Amino acid sequence: MPAPFVKRCLAAVALALSASALAQPRAAGEAELKAAFAYRIALFVEWPAESLPAGAPFQICSAGNDAAWTAAFAALDDKKVQGRPLAPLRAVLRDDELRGCQLLFVPQREGRKAPPAAAGLLSIGESEGFAAAGGVVGFVREGTQLRFDINRDAAARAQLRLSAELLKVARGVIDGAGARP
């Protein structure tokens, strides 16, 4: 069995286990937990080459400007996605400011409306129904556990390739054929 395959399988297991282990309210604040999940999800996504300029850091953006989300994502400062260091969280207030963002986090206060589909933009929202409304990933609470749904059609429109491991640990996968529980 090739080493990269084994590493990806182990990472998928770690992501699945972290869903229950990290979901304990006392272990981490809600914002920090969701920021960590967004980062871990990004590790299982492949972006089109043109959306990752050579030498540029990986840019996570947040819809709106909120100090709590800035602090939550700051905890990820030493992390990398696809070998690129994370740039500091950038707040975007309008859709035309999304240029250069690889991941857009949409807080609940922004509603479940997904941003316009843009090549190379992974949209992750914390509002229930975000994925069904056209976002790529939507967080869902099941009791004390944080889970997520994936919209494969939205990912395809954004030209993102989602790993099979990520799809397996999702609570639901939405595509043209309907949802899979």
DAVENQUI-V213045 format. One record per residue. N is the residue number from 1. RES is the residue in three letters. BURIAL is + if it has 9 or more other C-alpha atoms within 8 Angstrom, else -. D_LAST is the distance of its C-alpha to the last C-alpha in Angstrom with 1 decimal. Layout:
BEGIN
N/RES/BURIAL/D_LAST
N/RES/BURIAL/D_LAST
END
This chain:
BEGIN
1/MET/-/29.8
2/PRO/-/30.4
3/ALA/-/30.6
4/PRO/-/28.3
5/PHE/-/25.4
6/VAL/+/26.0
7/LYS/-/26.1
8/ARG/+/22.8
9/CYS/+/21.2
10/LEU/-/22.9
11/ALA/-/21.9
12/ALA/+/18.2
13/VAL/-/18.7
14/ALA/-/20.8
15/LEU/+/18.1
16/ALA/+/15.6
17/LEU/-/18.5
18/SER/+/19.7
19/ALA/+/16.5
20/SER/+/17.8
21/ALA/-/21.5
22/LEU/+/22.0
23/ALA/+/20.1
24/GLN/+/23.1
25/PRO/+/25.0
26/ARG/-/28.3
27/ALA/-/27.6
28/ALA/+/27.2
29/GLY/-/27.4
30/GLU/-/24.4
31/ALA/+/25.7
32/GLU/+/26.5
33/LEU/+/23.1
34/LYS/-/21.4
35/ALA/+/24.1
36/ALA/+/23.6
37/PHE/-/19.9
38/ALA/+/20.8
39/TYR/+/23.4
40/ARG/+/21.2
41/ILE/+/18.6
42/ALA/+/21.7
43/LEU/-/22.8
44/PHE/+/20.0
45/VAL/+/20.8
46/GLU/-/23.7
47/TRP/+/25.8
48/PRO/+/28.3
49/ALA/-/31.7
50/GLU/-/33.3
51/SER/+/31.2
52/LEU/+/32.5
53/PRO/-/36.3
54/ALA/-/38.4
55/GLY/-/39.4
56/ALA/-/37.3
57/PRO/-/35.1
58/PHE/+/31.4
59/GLN/+/31.2
60/ILE/+/28.6
61/CYS/+/29.2
62/SER/+/28.3
63/ALA/+/28.4
64/GLY/-/31.3
65/ASN/-/33.7
66/ASP/-/32.8
67/ALA/-/34.7
68/ALA/-/31.9
69/TRP/+/29.6
70/THR/+/32.6
71/ALA/-/33.3
72/ALA/+/29.7
73/PHE/+/29.5
74/ALA/+/33.1
75/ALA/-/32.0
76/LEU/+/30.6
77/ASP/+/34.0
78/ASP/-/34.7
79/LYS/-/31.4
80/LYS/+/31.0
81/VAL/+/28.3
82/GLN/-/29.3
83/GLY/-/32.6
84/ARG/+/33.4
85/PRO/+/34.3
86/LEU/+/32.5
87/ALA/+/34.7
88/PRO/+/35.0
89/LEU/+/32.4
90/ARG/-/33.6
91/ALA/+/33.1
92/VAL/+/32.7
93/LEU/-/33.6
94/ARG/-/33.4
95/ASP/-/31.4
96/ASP/-/34.5
97/GLU/-/34.5
98/LEU/+/31.4
99/ARG/-/33.5
100/GLY/-/33.3
101/CYS/+/30.1
102/GLN/+/27.5
103/LEU/+/24.9
104/LEU/+/24.9
105/PHE/+/23.6
106/VAL/+/23.3
107/PRO/+/24.1
108/GLN/+/22.9
109/ARG/-/26.5
110/GLU/+/26.1
111/GLY/-/23.4
112/ARG/+/20.1
113/LYS/+/22.1
114/ALA/+/21.3
115/PRO/-/24.5
116/PRO/-/25.8
117/ALA/-/24.4
118/ALA/-/26.8
119/ALA/+/27.1
120/GLY/+/26.3
121/LEU/+/24.8
122/LEU/+/21.6
123/SER/+/20.7
124/ILE/+/19.0
125/GLY/+/18.9
126/GLU/+/18.7
127/SER/+/18.2
128/GLU/-/15.1
129/GLY/-/14.0
130/PHE/+/15.9
131/ALA/+/13.5
132/ALA/-/13.0
133/ALA/+/16.8
134/GLY/+/17.5
135/GLY/+/17.4
136/VAL/+/16.2
137/VAL/+/14.6
138/GLY/+/14.0
139/PHE/+/14.4
140/VAL/+/12.8
141/ARG/-/14.6
142/GLU/-/13.3
143/GLY/-/16.7
144/THR/-/18.7
145/GLN/+/16.0
146/LEU/+/15.4
147/ARG/+/12.0
148/PHE/+/11.2
149/ASP/+/9.2
150/ILE/+/10.8
151/ASN/+/12.4
152/ARG/+/13.7
153/ASP/+/16.2
154/ALA/+/17.6
155/ALA/+/18.0
156/ALA/+/19.8
157/ARG/+/22.0
158/ALA/+/23.0
159/GLN/+/23.8
160/LEU/+/21.7
161/ARG/+/20.4
162/LEU/+/17.4
163/SER/+/17.6
164/ALA/-/15.4
165/GLU/+/15.5
166/LEU/+/14.1
167/LEU/+/11.1
168/LYS/-/10.5
169/VAL/+/10.8
170/ALA/+/8.7
171/ARG/-/6.2
172/GLY/+/4.6
173/VAL/+/7.0
174/ILE/+/9.0
175/ASP/+/11.8
176/GLY/-/14.4
177/ALA/-/12.5
178/GLY/-/9.9
179/ALA/-/6.4
180/ARG/-/3.8
181/PRO/-/0.0
END
